[in-house]
Amino acid sequence: MRIFMPSKPLEPGDRYGVLSDFAPGTRTLPAGFQIAPAFRPTPVDIVFEKDVAVTLRDGVTIYVDVFRPAGTEPVPVIVAWSPYGKGQGTSTSVMGVFGLVGLDNKVVSGLAKFEAPDPAYWCSQGYAICNPDPRGTINSEGDSVLWDRQEGRDCHDLIEWLAVQDWCTGKVGMSGTSYLAVSQWFTAAEQPPHLAAINPWEGVSDVYRDLVLRGGMPDTGFARQLRDYSFWGLGQKEDIIAEASAYPLMSELWATKIPDFDQVTVPAYVVASYSNTLHTAGTFRAWRRIASPDKWLRVHNGQEWPDYYDETNRDDLRTFFDRYLKDEQNGWEQTPRVRYSVLDLEGGDQVDVAADEFPPPDVTSTKYYLDGLSRTLSTTVPVPASEALYAVDANPDVVSFTTTFEAGTTLVGYPKAHLFVEARGSDDMDLFVLVQKLDAHGTPLSAFTTPNHSARVQDLTERGATILRYKGSDGRLRVSLRRLDEALSTEDIPVHTFDRVEKLAPGEIVEVEIDLLPIGLKFHAGEQLRFVVSSRNLLGPMMPALVEYVPANSGLHVVHTGGEHASYLQLPVQEG
């Protein structure tokens, strides 16, 4: 069912780095080596094996770069699997991303792939780093695919090849953010015998639900960017946009783009955030569903790239890898299974709050009922029944409901909306929902997720670039795709099948459940929560410069409240 399109070779330009040329061979980078003035020098001698050929099970040859400590002592190796080009670390595009979020390029050596572990640091700690160009990318043979079980099989073969190299101890790990996190779910599910531990640092875990058709809507702005500005190669690449158009419902194709979570059993240190509208849902989903008996979750309070390269977090990761790739008895197992953050949005975030599970056991799912007359939220069902409605082409094209917390209140866990809705003048609805924090004066609060708070970032995040600025927990659903997957849904987390279309009849009131992104949010006494229902995405696109999705809406949207149609917002309220 895959659809392919021609790839284009990676040519000199903004995505071409110092190491992008195809140049097989081995050399030693001496301590103090600096690939370019903007980057950190290497602290130790590093053996650099460039463009090493590796043959996969079907005969396809891919090329990898290996960085390893000089010397004869065997070392474990960490794999960084992604399609962006293993030499891209010094490119102007990657340097520009670092500048956008406020990272100094000197936090890395320039030897790292984008979003990947830095060989300069890890070689100094007794590890090798393997940077592959996957199937169909750069100079590797074959046709490339996007987040697929094929990638898991290919990376399985690479891991088993690495494990028997004379410089390797036979222990292999994986690490990295975004694409490099997603590839770990697929690889670990293939259970390569020498994969000893994984470290997925924020990434989707279901291409249909997280990337191309979130809520059943073809919001493909970032998928298009991913297709058009990566997967450079000599053959063909998967056309994820054409696939989303051809297969708008869940199908065999999309099933191959969901990892087999039950087969992921290796130790896993998973890192997530509440604020990444691309990665948050997928990271939490994968952490919940993987079968690893030894798994840890850390939920930070920022954006993934500054978090990944932070020295304290890097050292924390090294303790994890030292335990499972070097068999050091260093007490890692005493690390709390969950460390979560609570956002304040006023400078008072809590981080590394320890728990045995997420949500913590002292959290109660509490229903806050919508009142269409008073436009408030209450823990009691309002009487009488009423409607709140808007015209999708009007201003405003939203209805909202508020509640004021008389005492300090903390929300930690999974919110959901349970709504009774009606479409007047249409047979379908694209619904968007948002939970906002308001201060005591009713002003919406938000917080930047990166160190860069400049005027440019202010502009980018005014409407969009949601990964850079957190404005609340959101969700969405095309109402004709409301059928729940009874096997996967829980009381707190609705999961939809997306396998059939059920249009609305005139006058029909239907019951829908919408999952919102996990939340960790503190409200001080007198502050308010606002719940918004709208016909459009109130946050805008997730990344800068993306084309904004235009919903397929018309007519009036009606939210029924009270009585036998008691719509509610369910919130995870922490005791005390």
Rosetta blueprint (number, residue, H / E / L):
1 M L
2 R L
3 I L
4 F E
5 M E
6 P E
7 S L
8 K L
9 P L
10 L L
11 E L
12 P L
13 G L
14 D L
15 R L
16 Y L
17 G L
18 V L
19 L L
20 S L
21 D L
22 F L
23 A L
24 P L
25 G E
26 T E
27 R E
28 T E
29 L E
30 P L
31 A L
32 G L
33 F L
34 Q L
35 I L
36 A L
37 P L
38 A L
39 F L
40 R L
41 P L
42 T L
43 P L
44 V L
45 D L
46 I E
47 V E
48 F E
49 E E
50 K E
51 D E
52 V E
53 A E
54 V E
55 T E
56 L L
57 R L
58 D L
59 G L
60 V L
61 T E
62 I E
63 Y E
64 V E
65 D E
66 V E
67 F E
68 R E
69 P E
70 A L
71 G L
72 T L
73 E L
74 P L
75 V E
76 P E
77 V E
78 I E
79 V E
80 A L
81 W L
82 S L
83 P L
84 Y L
85 G L
86 K L
87 G L
88 Q H
89 G H
90 T H
91 S L
92 T H
93 S H
94 V H
95 M H
96 G H
97 V H
98 F H
99 G H
100 L H
101 V H
102 G L
103 L L
104 D L
105 N H
106 K H
107 V H
108 V L
109 S L
110 G L
111 L L
112 A L
113 K L
114 F L
115 E L
116 A L
117 P L
118 D L
119 P H
120 A H
121 Y H
122 W H
123 C H
124 S H
125 Q L
126 G L
127 Y L
128 A E
129 I E
130 C E
131 N E
132 P E
133 D E
134 P L
135 R L
136 G L
137 T L
138 I L
139 N L
140 S L
141 E L
142 G L
143 D L
144 S E
145 V L
146 L L
147 W L
148 D L
149 R H
150 Q H
151 E H
152 G H
153 R H
154 D H
155 C H
156 H H
157 D H
158 L H
159 I H
160 E H
161 W H
162 L H
163 A H
164 V L
165 Q L
166 D L
167 W L
168 C E
169 T E
170 G E
171 K E
172 V E
173 G E
174 M E
175 S E
176 G E
177 T E
178 S L
179 Y H
180 L H
181 A H
182 V H
183 S H
184 Q H
185 W H
186 F H
187 T H
188 A H
189 A H
190 E L
191 Q L
192 P L
193 P L
194 H L
195 L E
196 A E
197 A E
198 I E
199 N E
200 P E
201 W E
202 E L
203 G L
204 V L
205 S L
206 D L
207 V H
208 Y H
209 R H
210 D H
211 L H
212 V H
213 L L
214 R H
215 G H
216 G H
217 M L
218 P L
219 D L
220 T L
221 G H
222 F H
223 A H
224 R H
225 Q H
226 L H
227 R H
228 D H
229 Y L
230 S L
231 F L
232 W L
233 G L
234 L L
235 G L
236 Q E
237 K E
238 E E
239 D L
240 I H
241 I H
242 A H
243 E H
244 A H
245 S H
246 A H
247 Y L
248 P L
249 L L
250 M L
251 S L
252 E H
253 L H
254 W H
255 A H
256 T L
257 K L
258 I L
259 P L
260 D L
261 F H
262 D H
263 Q H
264 V L
265 T L
266 V L
267 P L
268 A E
269 Y E
270 V E
271 V E
272 A E
273 S E
274 Y L
275 S L
276 N L
277 T L
278 L L
279 H L
280 T H
281 A H
282 G H
283 T H
284 F H
285 R H
286 A H
287 W H
288 R H
289 R H
290 I L
291 A L
292 S L
293 P L
294 D L
295 K E
296 W E
297 L E
298 R E
299 V E
300 H E
301 N L
302 G L
303 Q L
304 E H
305 W H
306 P H
307 D H
308 Y H
309 Y H
310 D L
311 E H
312 T H
313 N H
314 R H
315 D H
316 D H
317 L H
318 R H
319 T H
320 F H
321 F H
322 D H
323 R H
324 Y H
325 L H
326 K L
327 D L
328 E L
329 Q L
330 N L
331 G L
332 W H
333 E H
334 Q H
335 T L
336 P L
337 R L
338 V E
339 R E
340 Y E
341 S E
342 V E
343 L E
344 D L
345 L L
346 E L
347 G L
348 G L
349 D L
350 Q E
351 V E
352 D E
353 V E
354 A E
355 A E
356 D L
357 E L
358 F L
359 P L
360 P L
361 P L
362 D L
363 V E
364 T E
365 S E
366 T E
367 K E
368 Y E
369 Y E
370 L E
371 D E
372 G L
373 L L
374 S L
375 R L
376 T E
377 L E
378 S E
379 T L
380 T L
381 V L
382 P L
383 V L
384 P L
385 A L
386 S E
387 E E
388 A E
389 L E
390 Y E
391 A E
392 V L
393 D L
394 A L
395 N L
396 P L
397 D L
398 V E
399 V E
400 S E
401 F E
402 T E
403 T E
404 T E
405 F L
406 E L
407 A L
408 G L
409 T E
410 T E
411 L E
412 V E
413 G E
414 Y L
415 P L
416 K E
417 A E
418 H E
419 L E
420 F E
421 V E
422 E E
423 A E
424 R E
425 G L
426 S L
427 D L
428 D L
429 M L
430 D E
431 L E
432 F E
433 V E
434 L E
435 V E
436 Q E
437 K E
438 L E
439 D L
440 A L
441 H L
442 G L
443 T L
444 P E
445 L L
446 S L
447 A E
448 F E
449 T L
450 T L
451 P L
452 N L
453 H L
454 S L
455 A H
456 R H
457 V H
458 Q H
459 D H
460 L H
461 T L
462 E L
463 R L
464 G L
465 A L
466 T H
467 I H
468 L H
469 R E
470 Y E
471 K L
472 G L
473 S E
474 D E
475 G E
476 R E
477 L E
478 R E
479 V H
480 S H
481 L H
482 R L
483 R L
484 L E
485 D L
486 E L
487 A L
488 L L
489 S L
490 T L
491 E L
492 D L
493 I L
494 P L
495 V L
496 H E
497 T L
498 F L
499 D L
500 R L
501 V L
502 E L
503 K L
504 L L
505 A L
506 P L
507 G L
508 E L
509 I L
510 V E
511 E E
512 V E
513 E E
514 I E
515 D E
516 L L
517 L L
518 P L
519 I E
520 G E
521 L E
522 K E
523 F E
524 H L
525 A L
526 G L
527 E L
528 Q E
529 L E
530 R E
531 F E
532 V E
533 V E
534 S E
535 S L
536 R L
537 N L
538 L L
539 L L
540 G L
541 P L
542 M L
543 M L
544 P L
545 A L
546 L L
547 V L
548 E L
549 Y L
550 V L
551 P L
552 A L
553 N L
554 S L
555 G L
556 L E
557 H E
558 V E
559 V E
560 H E
561 T E
562 G L
563 G H
564 E H
565 H H
566 A L
567 S L
568 Y E
569 L E
570 Q E
571 L E
572 P E
573 V E
574 Q E
575 E L
576 G L
